[in-house]
Amino acid sequence: MRRLQPLSVACAITATALVLRLGGIGIAWLPGAAAIALLLGILAGLALRRTRFFGRNVVSLLIILPIALPGIVTGIALNNAFRTMLGVELGFLTIVIAHATFCIVTVFNNVQARLQRLGPSLEQASADLGAGPLTTFRLVTFPMLRSALLAGALLAFGLSFDEIVVTTFTAGPQEQTLPIWIFQNLFRPNQAPVVNVVAAVLVLVSAIPIYLAQRLSGGVVAGTAGGGH
């Protein structure tokens, strides 16, 4: 077996230390962005699927628009909204809000698809038995949506984790996420080994939630199809 070269060991140690050092700042926006996307995604999905009102299609388009547009367009629009229209300084909060605007689509689409497949019959039966709206949501609707919400949250995590274009336009000068750090050090020859290690870890960490979300979605679809026979 070949011995590991000292340079490789040093690069691995440096990369690990870098990930740990940047962990508090570099990935701290992920829980906040995922939580906001999860909350707004389920509320928007339920409102647009279970109710009919004027402008319903426009609201649906506005929810999907941030992820449909090129990242640079979304980034410039959010930068202008934060700095010019709202007068907010770019920083950690703007990163969280910016990532939540396009991560909400993953949760929204999962909720819409699940509600369309299941239909309103179970909720109507719960109402006929005397359950109120909150009880129906807690005991009937939420259990049916639980796996879809988990899959949407995992996809939002993977989508937000390696985003760099929108982050570049919405992060303050003192904020440094892992993808931005990789981009800044990509063309520095002395940093190339460390960048390679961190990039490999980043790809693996991004792939894990996407894989889990795909398995969850596939398992739910198979279970639904099996139950219908």
BADO-710728 format. One line per 8 residues: number of its first residue (from 0); for each residue x, y, z of N, C-alpha, C. Coordinates in pm, whole numbers, padded with zeros to 5 digits, always signed. Atoms other than C-alpha are relative to their C-alpha. Last residue first. Example, Ala and Ser with C-alpha at 12.3 -4.5 7.8 and 13.67 -1.06 7.14 Angstrom:
% residues 2
1) -00082:-00119:-00006:+01367:-00106:+00714:-00077:+00109:+00073; +00089:-00119:+00000:+01230:-00450:+00780:+00090:+00120:+00000
This chain:
% residues 229
228) +00044:+00123:+00070:-05478:-00160:-00637:-00097:-00077:+00087; +00116:-00024:+00084:-05462:+00200:-00500:-00051:-00125:-00067; +00122:-00008:-00078:-05240:+00109:-00207:-00123:+00018:-00085; +00033:+00132:-00051:-04963:-00010:-00435:-00131:+00001:+00078; +00044:+00082:+00112:-04966:+00317:-00631:-00041:-00139:+00048; +00131:-00048:+00042:-04953:+00520:-00311:-00056:-00085:-00112; +00099:+00037:-00101:-04670:+00310:-00172:-00140:+00043:-00037; +00022:+00145:+00009:-04475:+00338:-00496:-00104:-00046:+00100
220) +00074:+00025:+00124:-04520:+00717:-00503:-00031:-00148:-00014; +00137:-00044:-00022:-04415:+00742:-00138:-00085:-00027:-00122; +00067:+00093:-00090:-04105:+00531:-00193:-00146:+00037:+00023; +00026:+00124:+00071:-04002:+00733:-00497:-00074:-00101:+00085; +00105:-00025:+00098:-04042:+01064:-00313:-00035:-00129:-00074; +00125:-00023:-00070:-03843:+00937:-00016:-00116:+00019:-00097; +00045:+00127:-00055:-03570:+00789:-00233:-00133:+00016:+00072; +00046:+00083:+00112:-03543:+01111:-00434:-00052:-00134:+00050
212) +00128:-00054:+00045:-03527:+01319:-00116:-00057:-00082:-00115; +00102:+00038:-00098:-03254:+01094:+00025:-00138:+00049:-00042; +00022:+00144:+00011:-03049:+01129:-00293:-00110:-00046:+00096; +00073:+00019:+00125:-03091:+01508:-00293:-00032:-00148:-00020; +00143:-00033:-00017:-02998:+01521:+00076:-00081:-00019:-00127; +00069:+00086:-00099:-02675:+01320:+00014:-00146:+00040:+00018; +00064:+00115:+00064:-02566:+01492:-00309:-00082:-00083:+00098; +00116:-00044:+00077:-02497:+01831:-00151:-00075:-00118:-00059
204) +00101:-00046:-00095:-02272:+01679:+00117:-00126:+00048:-00072; +00055:+00114:-00073:-02082:+01484:-00146:-00112:+00042:+00094; +00080:+00078:+00094:-02035:+01785:-00374:-00067:-00118:+00071; +00121:-00077:+00031:-01920:+02004:-00085:-00092:-00077:-00093; +00090:+00013:-00115:-01673:+01741:+00038:-00132:+00070:-00028; +00046:+00140:-00002:-01520:+01723:-00311:-00097:-00023:+00116; +00100:+00016:+00105:-01506:+02103:-00330:-00055:-00142:-00004; +00124:-00061:-00047:-01331:+02120:+00010:-00110:-00015:-00105
196) +00056:+00081:-00108:-01066:+01872:-00104:-00134:+00056:+00046; +00046:+00128:+00053:-01008:+02042:-00438:-00064:-00086:+00107; +00126:-00022:+00071:-00995:+02387:-00278:-00055:-00131:-00054; +00103:-00019:-00102:-00729:+02268:-00033:-00136:+00019:-00065; +00030:+00127:-00069:-00515:+02128:-00314:-00111:+00012:+00104; +00067:+00100:+00083:-00557:+02444:-00529:-00027:-00132:+00073; +00120:+00045:-00069:-00472:+02700:-00258:-00070:-00115:-00074; -00037:+00056:-00130:-00110:+02757:-00364:-00121:-00052:+00078
188) -00070:+00130:+00008:-00215:+02792:-00727:+00032:-00061:+00136; -00124:-00023:-00074:-00477:+03062:-00661:+00076:-00132:+00007; -00109:-00026:+00093:-00740:+03033:-00934:+00130:+00039:+00071; -00008:+00101:+00106:-01012:+02866:-00729:+00123:+00018:-00087; -00131:+00064:-00005:-00952:+03068:-00414:+00024:-00098:-00113; -00105:-00099:-00019:-01234:+03319:-00458:+00139:-00061:-00003; -00012:-00081:+00122:-01470:+03060:-00607:+00115:+00101:+00012; -00056:+00083:+00106:-01407:+02814:-00323:+00022:+00083:-00126
180) -00142:+00020:-00031:-01465:+03086:-00062:+00068:-00084:-00107; -00070:-00125:+00034:-01788:+03182:-00235:+00149:-00013:+00031; -00013:-00013:+00145:-01907:+02819:-00228:+00073:+00128:-00043; -00095:+00095:+00057:-01816:+02792:+00143:+00008:+00008:-00152; +00051:+00136:+00003:-01997:+03107:+00249:+00103:-00091:-00066; -00073:+00088:+00091:-01819:+03428:+00341:-00056:-00141:+00013; +00054:+00135:+00006:-02000:+03721:+00501:+00077:-00082:-00103; -00053:+00077:-00111:-01804:+04036:+00595:-00048:-00145:-00001
172) -00145:+00021:+00013:-01851:+04204:+00257:+00059:-00085:+00111; -00080:-00117:-00033:-02228:+04151:+00273:+00149:-00030:-00011; -00084:+00012:-00119:-02401:+03868:+00092:+00077:+00129:+00023; +00077:-00030:-00121:-02692:+03933:-00146:+00082:-00013:+00129; +00069:-00130:+00006:-02527:+03960:-00487:-00070:+00037:+00128; -00097:-00105:+00031:-02269:+03683:-00439:-00065:+00137:+00002; -00071:-00036:-00123:-02529:+03464:-00267:+00099:+00113:-00025; +00089:-00086:-00080:-02750:+03470:-00577:+00070:+00046:+00127
164) +00031:-00121:+00077:-02463:+03340:-00789:-00087:+00095:+00081; -00104:-00102:-00006:-02314:+03097:-00535:-00039:+00130:-00070; +00034:-00119:+00077:-02568:+02830:-00445:+00108:+00107:+00017; -00104:-00030:+00097:-02406:+02506:-00323:-00033:+00121:-00088; -00134:+00024:-00050:-02597:+02461:+00003:+00108:+00040:-00098; -00056:-00118:-00066:-02919:+02627:-00107:+00147:-00018:+00034; +00000:-00113:+00093:-03018:+02364:-00361:+00067:+00122:+00060; -00099:+00021:+00105:-02914:+02075:-00139:+00010:+00115:-00097
156) -00133:+00001:-00061:-03103:+02212:+00162:+00108:-00017:-00107; -00033:-00140:-00027:-03408:+02294:-00051:+00138:+00012:+00062; -00034:-00062:+00128:-03406:+01938:-00184:+00037:+00147:+00019; -00130:+00052:+00040:-03392:+01806:+00171:+00045:+00058:-00133; -00102:-00062:-00084:-03677:+02035:+00278:+00140:-00047:-00037; -00018:-00138:+00043:-03888:+01927:-00019:+00106:+00072:+00081; -00070:+00002:+00129:-03833:+01558:+00059:+00025:+00142:-00050; -00138:+00039:-00027:-03926:+01618:+00423:+00082:-00003:-00128
148) -00068:-00114:-00062:-04235:+01813:+00321:+00146:-00033:+00029; -00020:-00100:+00106:-04344:+01537:+00083:+00074:+00122:+00054; -00111:+00045:+00083:-04288:+01277:+00358:+00029:+00098:-00113; -00125:+00003:-00074:-04506:+01472:+00602:+00119:-00041:-00086; -00100:-00085:+00064:-04783:+01571:+00362:+00140:-00017:+00059; -00007:+00033:+00142:-05025:+01289:+00446:+00111:+00078:-00070; -00060:+00133:+00021:-04946:+01320:+00817:+00011:-00040:-00146; -00144:-00001:-00024:-05009:+01698:+00791:+00063:-00140:-00009
140) -00075:-00062:+00108:-05348:+01670:+00626:+00150:-00010:+00023; +00025:+00056:+00133:-05519:+01416:+00853:+00096:+00059:-00104; +00017:+00145:-00001:-05445:+01453:+01224:-00014:-00062:-00139; -00095:+00069:-00088:-05300:+01804:+01254:-00007:-00152:-00015; -00137:-00018:+00049:-05476:+01958:+00953:+00099:-00081:+00082; -00014:+00069:+00128:-05810:+01808:+01045:+00141:+00013:-00055; -00007:+00144:-00029:-05770:+01918:+01405:+00017:-00081:-00127; -00130:+00029:-00060:-05688:+02272:+01295:+00017:-00148:+00031
132) -00109:-00015:+00097:-05983:+02289:+01053:+00138:-00034:+00059; -00022:-00136:+00046:-06233:+02149:+01305:+00117:+00007:-00097; -00132:-00057:-00031:-06329:+01784:+01333:+00010:+00141:-00057; +00003:-00103:-00103:-06702:+01704:+01336:+00134:+00061:+00035; +00001:+00064:-00131:-06715:+01373:+01150:+00011:+00100:+00115; +00133:+00059:-00022:-06814:+01552:+00831:-00012:-00066:+00136; +00093:-00108:-00032:-06499:+01765:+00861:-00140:-00053:+00025; -00033:-00047:-00134:-06282:+01452:+00878:-00094:+00112:+00043
124) +00052:+00099:-00094:-06462:+01308:+00575:+00028:+00040:+00144; +00145:-00018:-00006:-06397:+01631:+00385:-00064:-00100:+00095; +00025:-00121:-00079:-06027:+01612:+00474:-00150:+00026:+00011; -00029:+00031:-00140:-06014:+01252:+00354:-00025:+00121:+00090; +00103:+00088:-00058:-06194:+01336:+00027:+00026:-00028:+00148; +00053:-00055:-00126:-05984:+01644:-00063:-00093:-00095:+00075; +00136:-00052:+00006:-05761:+01479:-00327:-00052:+00044:+00136; +00083:+00056:-00105:-05461:+01256:-00269:-00144:+00048:-00007
116) +00010:+00144:+00010:-05277:+01314:-00597:-00098:-00058:+00103; +00072:+00033:+00122:-05346:+01688:-00615:-00020:-00151:-00012; +00141:-00033:-00019:-05248:+01736:-00251:-00082:-00035:-00123; +00059:+00095:-00095:-04919:+01550:-00305:-00149:+00027:+00019; +00012:+00132:+00063:-04830:+01743:-00622:-00067:-00101:+00094; +00102:-00005:+00105:-04905:+02080:-00466:-00022:-00137:-00062; +00130:-00009:-00066:-04709:+02000:-00150:-00112:-00001:-00103; +00030:+00129:-00064:-04408:+01881:-00349:-00136:+00000:+00066
108) +00031:+00098:+00103:-04418:+02187:-00577:-00034:-00136:+00060; +00128:-00035:+00062:-04436:+02428:-00284:-00042:-00104:-00103; +00105:+00040:-00094:-04152:+02259:-00095:-00137:+00022:-00062; -00009:+00145:-00016:-03917:+02280:-00393:-00107:-00052:+00095; +00059:+00068:+00115:-04034:+02630:-00484:+00002:-00151:+00018; +00142:+00023:-00026:-03966:+02769:-00136:-00064:-00079:-00112; +00016:+00132:-00061:-03594:+02722:-00201:-00146:-00033:+00026; +00000:+00104:+00104:-03596:+03014:-00447:-00011:-00141:+00057
100) +00087:-00036:+00111:-03711:+03286:-00208:+00002:-00103:-00112; +00136:+00048:-00023:-03561:+03113:+00098:-00090:+00029:-00120; +00004:+00145:+00024:-03210:+03160:-00040:-00141:-00055:+00021; -00023:+00027:+00141:-03259:+03535:-00069:-00008:-00148:-00031; +00122:-00035:+00074:-03415:+03564:+00277:+00016:-00033:-00148; +00107:+00092:-00039:-03129:+03374:+00445:-00126:+00027:-00083; -00031:+00131:+00059:-02861:+03565:+00253:-00113:-00098:+00029; +00033:-00008:+00142:-03029:+03897:+00340:+00033:-00131:-00072
92) +00146:+00006:+00016:-03024:+03805:+00708:-00039:+00003:-00147; +00048:+00137:-00021:-02649:+03726:+00705:-00150:-00013:-00027; -00063:+00076:-00109:-02548:+04054:+00554:-00061:-00138:+00010; -00020:+00141:+00032:-02641:+04320:+00299:+00075:-00069:+00113; -00138:+00033:+00029:-02758:+04644:+00455:+00014:-00150:-00025; -00057:+00098:-00092:-03131:+04706:+00427:+00144:-00028:-00041; -00105:-00065:-00077:-03262:+05025:+00263:+00066:-00092:+00102; +00021:+00021:-00144:-03585:+04855:+00158:+00105:+00068:+00086
84) +00141:-00012:-00037:-03611:+04979:-00202:-00021:-00008:+00151; +00065:-00122:+00051:-03248:+05054:-00283:-00141:+00017:+00055; -00079:-00121:-00020:-03035:+04809:-00083:-00074:+00127:-00039; -00053:-00018:-00135:-03261:+04508:-00031:+00062:+00138:+00021; +00111:-00010:-00096:-03470:+04533:-00347:+00051:+00026:+00141; +00065:-00130:+00016:-03169:+04613:-00567:-00114:+00018:+00099; -00094:-00102:-00045:-02976:+04317:-00432:-00061:+00138:-00009; +00002:+00000:-00146:-03282:+04095:-00472:+00096:+00103:+00058
76) +00130:-00049:-00046:-03323:+04194:-00837:-00006:+00005:+00153; +00003:-00145:+00020:-02950:+04155:-00906:-00131:+00059:+00050; -00093:-00065:-00091:-02947:+03807:-00753:-00002:+00151:-00011; +00055:+00004:-00135:-03262:+03691:-00930:+00090:+00072:+00099; +00116:-00090:+00000:-03126:+03807:-01264:-00063:+00005:+00138; -00052:-00137:-00003:-02785:+03648:-01195:-00114:+00101:+00000; -00043:-00039:-00134:-02951:+03320:-01099:+00049:+00144:+00007; -00145:+00022:-00022:-03135:+03291:-01429:+00043:+00055:+00136
68) -00087:-00102:+00059:-03514:+03301:-01381:+00147:-00039:+00017; +00009:+00011:+00145:-03716:+02985:-01316:+00092:+00100:-00070; -00083:+00112:+00042:-03600:+02961:-00954:-00004:-00018:-00151; -00142:-00015:-00039:-03722:+03310:-00864:+00090:-00114:-00045; -00085:-00087:+00082:-04041:+03276:-01079:+00146:+00007:+00045; -00091:+00081:+00081:-04203:+02975:-00908:+00105:+00086:-00070; -00072:+00092:-00088:-04365:+03175:-00627:+00106:-00077:-00078; -00098:-00077:-00077:-04456:+03463:-00859:+00080:-00089:+00094
60) -00112:-00038:+00087:-04622:+03222:-01102:+00108:+00075:+00077; -00078:+00122:+00027:-04835:+03068:-00827:+00120:+00030:-00088; -00074:+00031:-00122:-04942:+03416:-00715:+00086:-00125:-00020; -00108:-00098:-00008:-05038:+03504:-01073:+00086:-00027:+00124; -00107:+00042:+00092:-05238:+03182:-01109:+00118:+00096:+00005; -00062:+00123:-00052:-05442:+03263:-00797:+00116:-00044:-00089; -00145:-00014:+00002:-05508:+03621:-00908:+00073:-00123:+00049; -00047:-00076:+00114:-05877:+03613:-00806:+00152:+00021:+00010
52) +00011:-00145:-00017:-05950:+03342:-00553:+00058:+00067:-00123; +00009:-00066:+00130:-06007:+02965:-00535:-00019:+00150:+00024; +00088:-00116:+00013:-05900:+02770:-00228:+00004:+00054:-00143; +00129:+00021:-00065:-05761:+02422:-00152:-00096:+00117:-00013; +00064:+00125:+00041:-05466:+02405:-00393:-00141:-00013:+00056; +00026:+00000:+00145:-05344:+02765:-00381:-00067:-00128:-00047; +00088:-00110:+00041:-05381:+02802:-00005:-00035:-00007:-00148; +00136:+00024:-00048:-05240:+02459:+00081:-00097:+00108:-00048
44) +00054:+00117:+00067:-04933:+02505:-00139:-00143:-00030:+00042; +00036:-00036:+00136:-04874:+02860:-00017:-00062:-00118:-00074; +00112:-00093:-00004:-04888:+02756:+00348:-00046:+00038:-00140; +00121:+00074:-00036:-04672:+02448:+00289:-00121:+00092:+00006; +00036:+00094:+00105:-04410:+02645:+00097:-00127:-00076:+00032; +00071:-00070:+00107:-04409:+02938:+00338:-00044:-00095:-00111; +00122:-00063:-00052:-04324:+02717:+00636:-00080:+00066:-00112; +00094:+00104:-00041:-04076:+02490:+00457:-00132:+00060:+00046
36) +00054:+00063:+00121:-03903:+02776:+00274:-00103:-00106:+00035; +00090:-00097:+00064:-03866:+02968:+00600:-00064:-00060:-00124; +00118:-00013:-00085:-03723:+02660:+00777:-00101:+00097:-00061; +00083:+00119:+00014:-03486:+02579:+00490:-00128:+00011:+00081; +00059:+00000:+00133:-03353:+02935:+00476:-00092:-00120:-00020; +00097:-00108:+00011:-03301:+02948:+00852:-00070:+00001:-00135; +00121:+00030:-00078:-03138:+02606:+00875:-00107:+00107:-00014; +00079:+00112:+00050:-02905:+02679:+00578:-00123:-00030:+00086
28) +00125:-00046:+00057:-02784:+03029:+00675:-00094:-00115:-00036; +00095:-00036:-00105:-02522:+02895:+00915:-00134:+00045:-00056; +00124:+00073:+00026:-02337:+02716:+00636:-00109:+00036:+00100; +00011:+00045:+00137:-02031:+02939:+00598:-00125:-00077:-00033; +00042:-00107:+00091:-02071:+03134:+00921:-00033:-00057:-00138; +00091:-00090:-00068:-02055:+02871:+01196:-00055:+00108:-00090; +00129:+00062:-00023:-01912:+02608:+00965:-00099:+00093:+00066; +00104:-00071:+00072:-01634:+02834:+00839:-00139:-00053:+00031
20) -00009:-00143:-00032:-01387:+02723:+01104:-00112:+00078:-00068; +00043:-00023:-00138:-01496:+02358:+01089:+00001:+00148:+00034; +00144:+00027:-00008:-01478:+02353:+00710:-00051:+00025:+00140; +00070:-00109:+00067:-01138:+02523:+00720:-00151:-00019:+00007; -00001:-00117:-00090:-01004:+02283:+00981:-00077:+00116:-00061; +00088:+00030:-00112:-01112:+01991:+00765:-00008:+00117:+00097; +00137:-00008:+00049:-00953:+02148:+00459:-00100:-00027:+00111; +00033:-00141:+00021:-00628:+02211:+00644:-00144:+00016:-00045
12) +00013:-00062:-00133:-00617:+01854:+00772:-00042:+00147:-00014; +00121:+00053:-00063:-00686:+01714:+00425:-00024:+00063:+00135; +00116:-00059:+00068:-00429:+01944:+00265:-00130:-00047:+00064; +00010:-00140:-00042:-00166:+01849:+00523:-00122:+00067:-00062; +00046:-00002:-00139:-00230:+01480:+00468:-00020:+00143:+00048; +00140:+00041:+00000:-00204:+01524:+00092:-00059:+00004:+00141; +00080:-00110:+00053:+00118:+01725:+00125:-00148:-00035:+00002; +00024:-00103:-00102:+00270:+01466:+00358:-00087:+00114:-00050
4) -00100:-00105:+00004:+00221:+01198:+00094:-00031:+00106:+00106; +00054:-00132:+00033:+00008:+00906:+00193:+00111:+00103:+00004; +00011:-00091:-00113:+00199:+00583:+00188:-00057:+00134:-00048; -00078:-00124:+00008:+00123:+00343:-00087:-00020:+00084:+00126; +00085:-00120:+00000:+00000:+00000:+00000:+00088:+00124:+00000
